[in-house]
Amino acid sequence: PAPFSRMVSYKFFARRTTVHKLLAHNNNKETQYKGEFVREISKLDADELSYSAYDARRKGRRSCWWSEGHGALICFVEALDDGNPNTDIEYRDRVCALQENDAFTKEVEIIKLASGFRQMGVLETGDLAIVTERWWKTKLEQTWLVYFKGGSPNLLNKTQVLLSERIYEDKYSDPGNIQYGTSRTGTKCPLHIRKKFGEQDDVSLVLYNNEGAGEEGYIPFLDIITIDLANLENISSRSSSNNGSAFNIGDVTQIWESNHEAGKFERIHAILNSSGSTFLSDDDSLRVLISQESPEQPPNHYLCDLKTNKMSGRNAVRITDYEHPYPAIKGYSKHIIKYSRSLDGVTLSATLYLPAGHDINDKGQKLPLFFWAYPRSFKSASAASRLTDSPFRFPEIIPFKSPLVWLTLGFAILDGPAIPIIATAGDDPSHFNDTFVEQLVSSAEAAVNYLCSDLGICDPDRVAVGGHSYGGFMTANLLIHSGNLFSCGIARSGAYNRTLTPFGFQREKRTFWDAPEVYAKMSPFFNLHSNMSPILLVHGGDDENNGTYTDQSVRMFSAFRASGVVSRLVVLPYEGHHYRARENVMHCLAETENWLRKHCIDKTQNELISETSNERSKI
C-alpha cells in the first residue's frame, strides 16, 4: 500500500523501523561514515482502518526507541488486543526489548499492561524502568517500576511494583511528573539521586507538579521520592494499597512550594545539572530556575538552590527584570469565584477580572460582562468541580483570543468559567454529549446569575459571550438555547454543523450513524431561530483544522441571514485556525470592539433604532 494517506494525519502513515550499523572509513584523509543494514524491527502500513474509539492503538510493533544502560537495546510496544479497545482481554499492551547480542532477533518481555501504554523512561544506569499506562474510558492512570537486578542489569531478572495509581482527570490527586534530563549519550532519562553513580541502593526521583491544584488554587511544588530498591521484592507486584497516598511505595519529601502565602505564583522552569548526565549527586543541593509573578507583576526569573532532604528557604538570585507589558489594564483586580449550577448541583469556578476602580463588593455601578469560555468533558462531577487557576497569576494576553483586552472598555471579564459536560449514562464517558445542551446552558446561567444577582456587580442586560474553536461552537449554541441570557456573541473559528464532522469531534467518538440525534441536537445549524441575539462570526480564510474548515462559518452565516438573525461574517485572508498576521489580529479586535459597543455596551440606545438586517465583511 502507498505510504501516504489523505484520510489520516502523518502519525498514522506507513512506517518502517530498521537498525543500521555505522561504519567509518578514511577516504583522502577524511573520515566518512556509512550505514550497514542490520535488521528490520517493524513495518506498519498506513493506518486508515483503525478503530475510531479512544484507546485504540496500531497493530504491530510501535513506538520503537533506544534504551539506556544496556548497550545497544531497542524497546518497542505491541498491542495484545489488536488495537481494539472493545476487546475483553486481561492485558492490552506489552513492552518488549531486542538486544544486540541476540542480533535483535530475540524478544525479551519487560512488562504487560492492562491499559494502553503511555510512556517509559529508563534510568541512565539501566537498572530501573518507569512505565506509565492510561485508559480513557475509566480515566485510570498507573505507573510501574521495573527493577532489573544484578551488577550488570539483567532484563530476565526483574521485579515489578506499582508506584502510583490515580484518576487522571482529578487534578487534586496529581503527584507530579518525574523529571527528565539529558544522559551522557544524549537521550532523555529520568533525573535520579544516588550516593554513587550506578550503585545498587536507594534511589531518589524528582517529581514536579507545575499546577499543584488544590482548594486554594494552583500551588506548584517539587518533591523527592526515595525508593528502597533492596526491598521491592517484598511488595506485591499487582496491588494498590496506598491508603489515600499518591504513592504505594517510597518516602516522599517536599523540598519546594510556590510562595502563595506571600501572594506570589512561582514555577520551576529547569533543574540545572552540570554533571553532564542525569545523575544528581547526593550532596543535599539542587539548583533550579524559577519564575515568580503576581497579578500586577509579570514573571521574572531567579536562580535558587534547594535542599534535597527538606523544605528549602527563599534564598534566590534574580536574573531578569521585566516591566509590565500591559500598562493599559493596570489596577485591575482578579478573583476566583465559586457557584453551583441548578441542573445537578455541581460546584463550578471561574476567574473574574474587574477593571481598575471597581471593587467586587461595590454594587453601585453595574458593569457590562464578557463571558469567554471553552466546554470540557469529564467522567465525574468531582473532577469537574476542581479549581483550575491561581489568584496570584499574572494574566497572559494573547491578542486574538484573550478577553482581557476588553477591560479597557470597562467590561468585567469572566475568563474560563467552568463548562463541564459530565457523563450521564452510567460509567460510560462516551455518552456525556447526550445532555450537552442542558449542561451547557445550566453552567452559563449559573455564572451569569451569580454575578448579576448574587454579587450584583454586573448588568444582566449587557452580557456578551464569546469563544474560539469549540468555544465558538459553544457561543452559537448558547445564543440559540439560553433565551435572552446574552445580548450578543462573538464566535471565532467554530464548527456549527456536526454532520460535516461525521466521524466524531472533540471528545465525541461516536459517529454520526451511531448517534444521529446527538449530532443534530448539538448542531447550531439545525436549531437556529430568528429570536436569538446578534452573533459575530470570525474565521481564518485557510483554516487547516479538519474539524473547523472555513466553510463552517460561511454556511452558518448564510443560514443566519436566511432566518433573519442579526449577524456578521468576517473572513481573515490567509489565516489558519489561530490568527497570526498583525493586520488580521488588529482587524479581528476592531470588529469585536465594534460589535461589543453596538450590541452590548450601547444596547439600550441601539434598541431605539431599528436593527438593519445582515452584514458581511471580507478583507
Secondary structure, DSSP 8 states (H G I E B T S, - for coil): --S--SSS-GGGS-EEEEEEEEEEEEETTEEEEEEEEEEEEEEE---SS---STT---SSEEEEEE-SSSSSEEEEEEESSTT-TTS--S--EEEEEEEGGGTT-SEEEEEEESSEEEEEEE-TTSSEEEEEEEETTTTEEEEEEEEE-TTTT-TTSEEEEEEEEEETT-GGG---EE-EEE-TTS-EEE-EEESSTT-SS-EEEEEEESS---TTS---EEEEEEE-GGGGGGS-TT----TT-SBSSSEEEEEEE--GGGT-EEEEEEEE--SSSSEEESSS-EEEEEEEEETTEEEEEEEEEE-SSS-----EEE------S-GGGTT-EEEEEEEE-TTT--EEEEEEEE-TT--TT--SS-EEEEEE---EEES-HHHHTS----TT------TTT-GGGGGGGT-EEEES---EEE--STT-GGGGGGGHHHHHHHHHHHHHHIIIIIS--EEEEEEEEEEETHHHHHHHHHHHHSTTS-SEEEEES----GGGSTT-BTTB-S-TTT-HHHHHHH-HHHH--TTS--EEEEEETT---TTS-THHHHHHHHHHHHHT--EEEEEETT--SS---HHHHHHHHHHHHHHHIIIIITHHHHTTS-----EEEE-
